């Protein structure tokens, strides 16, 4: 599995109406975002059957970032059944993302 890049126009269509979607809000110029992406690729390979992984560039999609009150990057928001249920601001260890996903992808 992989991480799909979405933007203001395509964001809503990619959030799973049933199940779990993890969205990484970042920017090309952001070093912590660059460190986070390999972890999310690993998680996508491990859990891609149960969880959809999306990536939003906040500079290119300011409406979506604003709608979900993303104030700094990276921000990860986990959606369950189409609704945001968890928000993680800043770079966290992979285990934190694993715990959040296991909580919401049952």
N, CA, C and O of each residue as an XYZ file, in Angstrom:
424
protein
N       0.847     -1.174      0.000
C       0.000      0.000      0.000
C       0.896      1.243      0.000
O       2.104      1.165      0.221
N       0.276      2.359     -0.249
C       1.065      3.579     -0.268
C       0.245      4.731      0.307
O      -0.914      4.564      0.685
N       0.863      5.878      0.361
C       0.207      7.072      0.854
C      -0.265      7.872     -0.355
O       0.532      8.221     -1.226
N      -1.554      8.158     -0.402
C      -2.106      8.933     -1.512
C      -2.016     10.417     -1.190
O      -2.300     10.836     -0.068
N      -1.620     11.203     -2.175
C      -1.589     12.652     -2.009
C      -2.936     13.202     -2.446
O      -3.414     12.912     -3.543
N      -3.546     14.004     -1.571
C      -4.840     14.609     -1.883
C      -4.738     16.120     -1.697
O      -3.784     16.623     -1.103
N      -5.737     16.834     -2.215
C      -5.736     18.296     -2.104
C      -7.129     18.785     -1.733
O      -8.013     17.981     -1.438
N      -7.327     20.094     -1.747
C      -8.624     20.663     -1.366
C      -9.781     20.049     -2.161
O     -10.855     19.811     -1.608
N      -9.568     19.795     -3.437
C     -10.641     19.283     -4.296
C     -10.916     17.801     -4.055
O     -12.067     17.371     -4.141
N      -9.889     17.016     -3.756
C     -10.060     15.559     -3.691
C     -10.130     15.005     -2.269
O     -10.392     13.816     -2.088
N      -9.903     15.838     -1.268
C      -9.798     15.364      0.111
C     -11.027     14.571      0.558
O     -10.899     13.419      0.973
N     -12.200     15.166      0.479
C     -13.422     14.542      1.013
C     -13.694     13.181      0.384
O     -14.155     12.262      1.061
N     -13.413     13.050     -0.898
C     -13.690     11.791     -1.593
C     -12.778     10.655     -1.137
O     -13.098      9.487     -1.356
N     -11.660     10.974     -0.512
C     -10.701      9.950     -0.105
C     -10.828      9.532      1.359
O     -10.188      8.567      1.776
N     -11.633     10.229      2.138
C     -11.845      9.830      3.532
C     -12.832      8.666      3.529
O     -13.930      8.775      2.984
N     -12.432      7.550      4.143
C     -13.291      6.369      4.142
C     -14.561      6.639      4.958
O     -14.470      7.038      6.119
N     -15.742      6.426      4.364
C     -16.985      6.640      5.115
C     -17.155      5.591      6.217
O     -17.812      5.844      7.226
N     -16.562      4.424      6.016
C     -16.554      3.385      7.038
C     -15.113      2.932      7.187
O     -14.432      2.674      6.195
N     -14.650      2.836      8.420
C     -13.280      2.438      8.653
C     -12.408      3.624      9.022
O     -12.902      4.680      9.416
N     -11.100      3.431      8.889
C     -10.134      4.385      9.409
C      -9.279      4.978      8.293
O      -8.829      4.277      7.386
N      -9.068      6.289      8.385
C      -8.187      7.003      7.461
C      -7.223      7.837      8.282
O      -7.650      8.574      9.171
N      -5.925      7.736      8.001
C      -4.908      8.568      8.641
C      -4.473      9.616      7.628
O      -4.107      9.286      6.499
N      -4.515     10.885      8.039
C      -4.134     11.976      7.141
C      -2.957     12.724      7.742
O      -3.021     13.196      8.877
N      -1.879     12.827      6.970
C      -0.705     13.602      7.388
C      -0.779     14.950      6.699
O      -0.776     15.032      5.471
N      -0.846     16.018      7.504
C      -0.806     17.382      6.994
C       0.626     17.869      7.142
O       1.142     17.954      8.257
N       1.273     18.189      6.028
C       2.672     18.589      6.075
C       2.991     19.630      5.015
O       2.105     20.250      4.428
N       4.288     19.799      4.792
C       4.770     20.731      3.777
C       6.132     20.253      3.292
O       6.871     19.604      4.033
N       6.457     20.573      2.053
C       7.706     20.110      1.448
C       8.932     20.623      2.199
O       9.952     19.937      2.276
N       8.829     21.827      2.751
C       9.978     22.485      3.388
C      10.158     22.054      4.848
O      11.069     22.546      5.514
N       9.324     21.158      5.359
C       9.277     20.820      6.790
C      10.132     19.589      7.109
O       9.759     18.478      6.731
N      11.286     19.763      7.805
C      12.132     18.603      8.144
C      11.425     17.516      8.960
O      11.598     16.338      8.647
N      10.632     17.852      9.997
C       9.948     16.770     10.723
C       8.963     15.996      9.844
O       8.742     14.803     10.053
N       8.371     16.683      8.858
C       7.464     15.998      7.925
C       8.237     14.953      7.119
O       7.756     13.844      6.885
N       9.441     15.334      6.702
C      10.280     14.403      5.931
C      10.669     13.202      6.778
O      10.806     12.096      6.254
N      10.851     13.403      8.089
C      11.175     12.293      8.987
C       9.955     11.407      9.240
O      10.094     10.203      9.458
N       8.777     11.995      9.213
C       7.550     11.255      9.485
C       7.143     10.349      8.332
O       6.657      9.241      8.561
N       7.332     10.797      7.108
C       6.840     10.039      5.956
C       7.354      8.605      5.877
O       6.559      7.714      5.580
N       8.648      8.324      6.127
C       9.072      6.916      6.094
C       8.334      6.044      7.122
O       8.033      4.881      6.850
N       8.046      6.611      8.302
C       7.291      5.865      9.316
C       5.889      5.562      8.813
O       5.381      4.455      8.990
N       5.269      6.553      8.184
C       3.913      6.350      7.679
C       3.894      5.359      6.523
O       2.930      4.609      6.364
N       4.959      5.349      5.709
C       5.053      4.343      4.640
C       5.146      2.943      5.243
O       4.516      2.011      4.741
N       5.925      2.786      6.317
C       6.009      1.489      6.992
C       4.641      1.077      7.521
O       4.211     -0.060      7.327
N       3.963      2.001      8.185
C       2.631      1.701      8.711
C       1.656      1.361      7.587
O       0.819      0.469      7.729
N       1.769      2.068      6.486
C       0.914      1.794      5.334
C       1.145      0.372      4.823
O       0.195     -0.327      4.470
N       2.409     -0.051      4.785
C       2.713     -1.416      4.346
C       2.177     -2.444      5.336
O       1.750     -3.529      4.940
N       2.199     -2.102      6.632
C       1.759     -3.036      7.664
C       0.236     -3.058      7.820
O      -0.346     -4.111      8.079
N      -0.409     -1.894      7.661
C      -1.841     -1.800      7.988
C      -2.687     -1.283      6.836
O      -3.851     -0.930      7.023
N      -2.110     -1.238      5.658
C      -2.799     -0.656      4.513
C      -4.093     -1.335      4.114
O      -4.910     -0.749      3.403
N      -4.290     -2.569      4.565
C      -5.551     -3.247      4.261
C      -6.688     -2.667      5.101
O      -7.823     -2.574      4.635
N      -6.382     -2.280      6.337
C      -7.413     -1.786      7.253
C      -7.516     -0.264      7.264
O      -8.584      0.284      7.540
N      -6.411      0.422      6.965
C      -6.346      1.878      7.118
C      -5.936      2.518      5.801
O      -5.015      2.045      5.136
N      -6.616      3.587      5.428
C      -6.213      4.362      4.253
C      -5.273      5.471      4.736
O      -5.542      6.111      5.753
N      -4.183      5.699      4.017
C      -3.198      6.724      4.370
C      -3.211      7.831      3.318
O      -3.072      7.576      2.122
N      -3.382      9.075      3.795
C      -3.420     10.225      2.902
C      -2.407     11.265      3.344
O      -2.014     11.319      4.509
N      -1.996     12.084      2.398
C      -1.033     13.153      2.647
C      -1.585     14.437      2.036
O      -2.035     14.450      0.890
N      -1.543     15.524      2.823
C      -2.016     16.830      2.357
C      -0.874     17.831      2.498
O      -0.309     17.976      3.582
N      -0.535     18.516      1.424
C       0.443     19.605      1.492
C      -0.327     20.866      1.871
O      -1.137     21.367      1.092
N      -0.069     21.370      3.066
C      -0.824     22.518      3.592
C      -0.651     23.772      2.739
O      -1.565     24.593      2.658
N       0.505     23.930      2.107
C       0.727     25.092      1.254
C      -0.153     25.032      0.005
O      -0.605     26.065     -0.490
N      -0.392     23.824     -0.502
C      -1.189     23.656     -1.711
C      -2.671     23.489     -1.413
O      -3.506     23.674     -2.299
N      -3.006     23.143     -0.182
C      -4.405     22.895      0.192
C      -4.766     23.629      1.481
O      -5.073     22.995      2.490
N      -4.729     24.962      1.452
C      -4.975     25.733      2.673
C      -6.399     25.599      3.207
O      -6.613     25.720      4.414
N      -7.381     25.351      2.331
C      -8.763     25.229      2.802
C      -8.929     24.008      3.701
O      -9.549     24.092      4.762
N      -8.377     22.877      3.279
C      -8.495     21.652      4.069
C      -7.739     21.802      5.382
O      -8.242     21.412      6.436
N      -6.537     22.361      5.328
C      -5.756     22.569      6.551
C      -6.508     23.477      7.521
O      -6.518     23.228      8.727
N      -7.126     24.511      7.005
C      -7.884     25.444      7.835
C      -9.128     24.776      8.424
O      -9.446     24.976      9.597
N      -9.824     23.992      7.619
C     -11.048     23.323      8.070
C     -10.772     22.437      9.283
O     -11.609     22.333     10.180
N      -9.608     21.803      9.314
C      -9.267     20.895     10.415
C      -8.318     21.548     11.424
O      -7.692     20.864     12.234
N      -8.222     22.873     11.364
C      -7.456     23.676     12.322
C      -6.013     23.188     12.491
O      -5.514     23.034     13.605
N      -5.367     22.950     11.353
C      -3.953     22.565     11.366
C      -3.136     23.846     11.509
O      -3.093     24.673     10.598
N      -2.492     23.998     12.659
C      -1.742     25.221     12.953
C      -0.237     25.034     12.760
O       0.490     26.004     12.549
N       0.227     23.784     12.834
C       1.646     23.530     12.609
C       1.795     22.169     11.946
O       0.906     21.320     12.017
N       2.932     21.987     11.307
C       3.193     20.736     10.594
C       4.403     20.038     11.206
O       5.321     20.707     11.682
N       4.421     18.719     11.203
C       3.347     17.846     10.734
C       2.221     17.729     11.767
O       2.447     17.781     12.976
N       1.022     17.573     11.251
C      -0.139     17.216     12.064
C      -0.752     15.981     11.436
O      -0.962     15.930     10.224
N      -1.039     14.987     12.261
C      -1.699     13.774     11.789
C      -3.092     13.752     12.401
O      -3.253     13.888     13.614
N      -4.092     13.579     11.550
C      -5.465     13.445     12.030
C      -5.972     12.074     11.594
O      -5.864     11.695     10.428
N      -6.525     11.345     12.554
C      -7.104     10.033     12.267
C      -8.620     10.205     12.201
O      -9.240     10.747     13.115
N      -9.197      9.733     11.100
C     -10.637      9.773     10.900
C     -11.179      8.361     11.068
O     -10.576      7.393     10.603
N     -12.316      8.252     11.733
C     -12.991      6.951     11.846
C     -14.429      7.145     11.386
O     -15.150      7.999     11.902
N     -14.834      6.342     10.411
C     -16.164      6.465      9.804
C     -16.438      7.889      9.340
O     -17.544      8.404      9.504
N     -15.414      8.524      8.756
C     -15.564      9.844      8.163
C     -15.424     11.015      9.112
O     -15.446     12.165      8.673
N     -15.279     10.751     10.413
C     -15.187     11.830     11.398
C     -13.796     11.874     12.033
O     -13.228     10.823     12.333
N     -13.229     13.083     12.247
C     -11.929     13.160     12.925
C     -12.071     12.721     14.380
O     -12.943     13.208     15.100
N     -11.204     11.795     14.808
C     -11.290     11.272     16.174
C     -10.021     11.502     16.984
O     -10.039     11.396     18.210
N      -8.925     11.814     16.309
C      -7.645     11.968     17.017
C      -6.753     12.905     16.215
O      -6.698     12.830     14.988
N      -6.044     13.801     16.934
C      -5.127     14.742     16.273
C      -3.792     14.702     17.012
O      -3.733     14.879     18.228
N      -2.729     14.468     16.255
C      -1.372     14.437     16.812
C      -0.562     15.537     16.135
O      -0.356     15.512     14.921
N      -0.104     16.501     16.931
C       0.665     17.618     16.382
C       2.142     17.375     16.680
O       2.517     17.061     17.809
N       2.972     17.524     15.649
C       4.404     17.318     15.820
C       4.787     15.878     15.524
O       3.934     15.003     15.369
N       6.078     15.659     15.452
C       6.620     14.332     15.151
C       6.577     13.474     16.400
O       7.036     13.896     17.461
N       6.028     12.271     16.281
C       5.940     11.325     17.394
C       6.630     10.026     16.998
O       6.853      9.780     15.813
N       6.974      9.184     17.989
C       7.531      7.873     17.650
C       6.495      7.017     16.915
O       5.290      7.197     17.090
N       6.971      6.102     16.106
C       6.082      5.235     15.325
C       5.078      4.523     16.224
O       3.927      4.326     15.835
N       5.507      4.137     17.425
C       4.623      3.402     18.337
C       3.375      4.200     18.701
O       2.314      3.617     18.923
N       3.487      5.522     18.764
C       2.333      6.370     19.087
C       1.286      6.268     17.971
O       0.092      6.140     18.244
N       1.739      6.325     16.724
C       0.811      6.204     15.602
C       0.188      4.802     15.577
O      -0.997      4.651     15.280
N       0.992      3.781     15.889
C       0.473      2.409     15.937
C      -0.626      2.285     16.987
O      -1.663      1.672     16.735
N      -0.399      2.870     18.169
C      -1.400      2.796     19.243
C      -2.693      3.481     18.835
O      -3.780      2.942     19.046
N      -2.580      4.662     18.254
C      -3.778      5.408     17.830
C      -4.543      4.617     16.781
O      -5.769      4.519     16.843
N      -3.817      4.049     15.813
C      -4.497      3.296     14.763
C      -5.143      2.031     15.315
O      -6.249      1.678     14.905
N      -4.479      1.348     16.232
C      -5.074      0.128     16.769
C      -6.330      0.450     17.572
O      -7.258     -0.357     17.623
N      -6.365      1.617     18.194
C      -7.531      2.026     18.969
C      -8.744      2.274     18.059
O      -9.881      2.009     18.447
N      -8.489      2.785     16.848
C      -9.593      3.199     15.982
C      -9.847      2.267     14.804
O     -10.817      2.469     14.073
N      -9.026      1.274     14.598
C      -9.235      0.413     13.415
C      -9.729     -0.970     13.801
O      -9.498     -1.940     13.080
N     -10.399     -1.060     14.919
C     -10.959     -2.349     15.346
C     -12.268     -2.617     14.661
O     -12.887     -3.655     14.896
